Amino acid sequence: MNPVRVMIVEDSAVVRQLLAHIVSRDPRLALAAALDSAEAALAELERVRPDVISMDIRLPGMDGLEATRRIMAERPTPIVVIADAVEERGLRISMNALRAGALTVVEKPLGPSREGWEGVAEAICTQLYIMSQVPVIRRRPSALAVPRPAPALPGATRPSLVGIAASTGGPPALARVLGALPSDFAVPVLVVQHMGAPFMEGFAAWLDGLVGPRVGIARDRELPRPGHVYVAPGDRHLGVTGGGLMQVSEAPPVGGQRPAADVLFSSMARFLGPRGMGILLTGMGEDGARGLATLHGAGGLTLAEDETTAVVYGMPAAAARLGGVSALLPLDLIGPRLLRAVGAEPS
């Protein structure tokens, strides 16, 4: 199998050289180009034809967000955003780049002398390799706006808690679903999103600026409140307890994931039964499938994103194969179905 061709877009000569070194030493990858601006990347895109792009966000001239938009419009290519996890403006741009079509965000390397260097380098290479396999295409507008109503589902118990999980493609999908909810949404929402731990605070803050309910990081032993969305902290599981509190834990990864959607949905099945509602959105792999099936078996309403809108149909497909999905819905119908489940009709 031929190695994955990587285009690096990074204005810092030091970081560009570092990324080139990281890519060149991984046998799964091949360095196709290393460029210092978005303009240069766009000019070389058709000639180089990379399999995946490593995209800096803070670039001179055109920034990484606009570059992502242009690439996804002109020659859709998997994009991995390389960002500084502590730089607030850069984090906002990174999250908006995900909304514009980038697939994931990983931490910018700081050099071999820094603690955790090998882990960061491995994470970059692994994400570049994995994301190169994701088929990114221009979707026709009509494919995302199918004017059919959500199917009627059997009368279910009104949920007292909603759990939502996503992986690749998740941030924009979550923004769409949560964006359909009013600020006084009557039920608390718990969210598991697969993303590097350093980015979770910025991700929650970004979501908070986009949707009606308040969004923040979940805290252990806190009582979830209506009108609030609680995001699992980086590298921590999120679940619920028998007393209705949130449980944040350092238990071992489940299926290679921490946080794991299976942990959230399984705890909801155990302690809430038919009063729990689970939603599984776009994502690679099978995390959440077993937990959602368990919640479905306990009487909870379970929804999953349909293949027509999912960036990666892996997680929803796995849940559907296990018979754990009450309904598969295109993304734009999930928010309205959620509103109906709690007795609030879409406006």
Sequence and secondary structure as in RCSB ss.txt:
>XXXX:A:sequence
MNPVRVMIVEDSAVVRQLLAHIVSRDPRLALAAALDSAEAALAELERVRPDVISMDIRLPGMDGLEATRRIMAER
PTPIVVIADAVEERGLRISMNALRAGALTVVEKPLGPSREGWEGVAEAICTQLYIMSQVPVIRRRPSALAVPRPA
PALPGATRPSLVGIAASTGGPPALARVLGALPSDFAVPVLVVQHMGAPFMEGFAAWLDGLVGPRVGIARDRELPR
PGHVYVAPGDRHLGVTGGGLMQVSEAPPVGGQRPAADVLFSSMARFLGPRGMGILLTGMGEDGARGLATLHGAGG
LTLAEDETTAVVYGMPAAAARLGGVSALLPLDLIGPRLLRAVGAEPS
>XXXX:A:secstr
   EEEEEE S HHHHHHHHHHHHT TTEEEEEEESSHHHHHHHHHHH  SEEEEESS SSS HHHHHHHHHHHS
   EEEEE TT HHHHHHHHHHHHHT  EEEE    TTSTTHHHHHHHHHHHHHHHTTS      HHHH      
         SEEEEEE TTHHHHHHHHHHTS TT SS EEEEE   GGGHHHHHHHHHTTSSSEEEE  TT    
TTEEEE  TT EEEE TTS EEEE    BTTBSS HHHHHHHHHHHTGGGEEEEE S SS TTHHHHHHHHHTT 
EEEEE TTT SS HHHHHHHHTT  SEEE HHHHHHHHHHHTT    
